[in-house]
Each structure stands twice: as C-alpha cells, then as structure tokens.
Amino acid sequence: MILSGQSIRARGIFTPFCERTVQRGMSYGLSAAGYDVRLDLESEGLGETMITPGCARLAATLEHFDMPNDLIGIVHDKSTWARKFLTVQNTVVEPGWSGHLTLELTNHSNVGVKIYHGDPIAQILIHLVDEEVEVPYQGKYQAQERGPQKARNEDGSQQLHTR
C-alpha cells in the first residue's frame, strides 16, 4: 500500500517538511501520494552545476529522512527531468534508515543539463510494510551525512573510483 499525502505528513519522515510548493516551474514537497525532494548543492559549495552528455554524478537531498520501521521508500524520477533525459537511479530507502539521501544522476541526452541548488529532483513513494521489520536498517549508510556520499566498503571507509 502506498501512503497518502496525509499519512506522510503525519509520520514526520522529512526534515525540513514542505507542503506542495513550486520552484522554477517544478513542484516539491508533499503530493497526493508521495513526497518530492530537492537537491542540496550548497553542501558541495555550489549554487548550480552542469551534467555533461553521457555523464553521471552523485548528489544529495536537502531533506533529511527518518524512515519508520514499518515503511519503505522508493525513489522515482520526476517527469520534467526524465523528459530532458536526466535520470535518477531508483533507490530503496530501507525501514529504519535515517540521513540525507545520496542520489545517482545520469544525463542520457546529447546536451548538458544544468541543475541548481534547491531544484526538485525526485519523487519518493512511501510503501507500508505489512508489519514493523524485526531488524531495521543498520548498514554502512546509516545516519548518512549531508552532501553526496561515495560508495563505502564494508568497514564504512569510502571506495576509490576510477573511470
């Protein structure tokens, strides 16, 4: 079952929490049955950035998540970005996870896509788990810090990436 906007509001999952708002022609905050999160580029010292054709980058949400033990979140693209061929890899927000979500953005187009701090970037659908999980998320990304976080090894140290 997907939670309604009213149920999402009552659960206190997102901080800061916003009712439905529009910025630069795109909506963010609470919707009828989801919550649209925004980009936090200021954590990287940026107001804007360009994602060049065929490239990917990590980005983080402005919103901090506190996922209850009986809910799971699924990250989906926003249609405005999808129509520009900028995709957000679908990520699962496990029951019990907390922190600022790191997103993986990929530009599949043949032109650069500019993104700005505070841009609405993805929609989170919140699903009810049939009962509270016995063991909530306790992995290496628990209490994730502000700003995009690289992949981590099992000991929690960041992995080095080469391309």
N, C-alpha and C positions, 0 to 999 in steps of 0.2 A: 504494500500500500504506500502510495506517495503522500506525504504530508501536505496539507493545505497551507496557504499563507498564514492563516490564523493560528494553526498549530505550530508553525515555525516560529512565529512571533512569541508564543507562549513558552517555548523551550529555551530561549536565550542562548542560542548557538553562536551567533555572530556578534563581534565587538570590533568597531562600532556597528550598531544596528541602524539601518535606514529604512524608512518606509519607501515606497516606489518613488524614484527620483530620476530625472533625465539630465544627462550631461553630454554636450557635444552631439546631440541627436540620438544618444543611446541610453536605454534605461538601466538602472541598477537598483539594488535593494530588494525589498520584498515584492514578490509577484503572487499571482493567484495560487501557484503550486510550486514554488521554488524561491531561490534567492540568488540574485546576480551580484557577483563580487567584482572588485576593481583592482587595477594594477597599482602596486607600490614601487614606483621607480625612484622615489626620493631616498629609499633605503640604499640605493646604489649611487646616490649623488646626482641623479638625472631628473630632468623635467620631461624629457622626451628621448626617444631613440628610434633608429631605423632598423628594421629587419630586412636584410637584403634578400633578393630572389634565391630560393633554394636553401636558405639558411635557417637555423633554429637557435633559440636562446632560452635560458631559464628566466623566469620572472616570478614575483611573489605577489600575494594578495595584500591589500590594505587591511582586510578583515582578519581578525584572529578567530579561530574556531575552537569551540569546546563541545565536542560531539558526545552526546549522552550514550550510555552503554546499550540502549535499545534502538539506536538509529544508525544508519549508514548513508553517506553522501556519495553521489555520483556526479562528476564534473562533466559538463557538456559545453560545446561551442555555443557562442551567440551567433545568430544568423547574419548580422551585419559583418562580422569578421569572416565568417565562412564564405560569404559572397565575395570577399576580397582574397579568398584562398589562404587566409591565415587561420590555422587550426590550433586548438588546444587539445593536447593528448588527453584522452579520457582517463581520469584518475579516480581511485576509490578513496574516500575518507572513512576510515575504519571506526567502528564503535569504540569510544573511549579516547580517541586521538584528540590532541589539542596542539595549537600552534598556528603559525602563519603558513598557508599552503604555498608550496613551490609548484609552479605550472611550467609545462614544456610547450613553447610556442614554435610553430613551424610555418614558414612562408612558402607556399607551393606555387606562387604566381611567378610571372616573369618581370615584375616591377617591385620596387621596395615598398614596404608598408611601414608607415610611421605610427608609433604608439606613444601616448602621453601619460604622465603620472595621473592617476585617478580615473583613467578610462575604464568603463565597464568591459570586462574581458571574458567572463564565463558564467554559465548558469549552473547552480548546484541544485540537484533534485535530492530531496531527503526521503529516504525509504524507512519504514518501520520494520524492524527485525521482529520475528514472531515472539521473542522474549528476550530479556536482557542477556547479553553474552556472559558466559562464565568467566572468560579471561579477556578483558578489554585490551586494546592495543597497548603494547609495551615495547615496541620496536625502537630501532635506532633513530627514527624521525620524530619520536615523541617530544612534545614541548619545543617544536621547531621554532628557531629564532626568526626575527624579522629579516626580510631580504631573501633572495633566491639562494637555496642551499644545494650544493653539488651532491652527487651520489656519494654515499658513505659505505665504508667497509663494515663488516660485521662488528668490529670493535668501536664503531662510531666515527673513525677518522675519515676525512674526505678522500675520495678517489681522485687520482690524477687522470685527466682526459687528454688524449692525443687524437689528432684528426689529420 
